Amino acid sequence: MHIPSFQIDPSAWVDGKYLRGKELAGEIRKKIRDEATRKGVVPGLAALLVGNDPASEIYVSSKEKNASEMGFYSIVNKMPQTSTTEEILEIVDAWNADDKIHGILVQLPLPRQIDEARVLQTILPEKDADGFHYENMGRLMAKADGTVACTPLGVMVMLKEAGIETTGKNAVVLGRSNIVGKPMAQLLLDGGNCTVTVCHSRTKNINDIISQADILVSAMGVRGIVDESRIKPGSVVIDVGMHRVDGKLKGDLDYEKTLDKVSYVTPVPGGVGPMTIAMLLYNTYRNALSLKGIQL
Ligand code: GUN
């Protein structure tokens, strides 16, 4: 496992207590674009959207827009809600065989009739853009090199680029999903040298646990799960939550209520979200180099 270093000046994106992921992601995208141009590589990203979940449509179109702006080769395939597993596998197989494509992403969640595990395991591990293939998940557990899930990777890059010391710190992760919670805990453990506690929907006394957290990552997908007044003074709070409240995008926490306690906090919107997309592009770029036998 390797947390990349982009060496972006914190003054470009750390704004007082705010970790402005939007600005950091912009700088990282520029670096990747310039490096790809210098190496003469055109990374290719293929995204598959099944059905018409409005949030997924927004994510996929944002990924596509970012990839195109960076000069990546980019394809989006939109399939109907009623698609079968076989139809989806046919598309993945074609992308696996296409030399122009180095990153494959299947937007989750998939409609219920589709065998999600079978679809994700059909993506070639070396073309996996999300790190959801079991081989890449296993590599993360084993501390071996592989593709790491974009959101947790984006959080680690933010901590590293901001120069936040993680070694020996108490990290608390709220949420145990395969997409965020579990890889996040693993990265904080092995990459960050933290003492990690993972909380979930069945955890008792979450607020007692978060009051001990030097680094708190909320990926519970439940708004209001944390009492902001219990956050440890001087801590770093990373909010992965995304909720629409009265038409506005909000996190699992209200970051305004954390400001008197934290040393750093990620706002929502403009915090972790844009970093997820930057890491998707990074994973695709990295896959492209590896598939072409070019050094990173
Ligand atoms: N759905 C929610 N987050 C993600 C993600 O990071 N990747 C994919 N493919 N689907 C998602």
Residues whose N, C-alpha, C, O or C-beta is under 5 A from the ligand:
A	BS01	GUN	L105 V106 Q107 L108 P109 D130
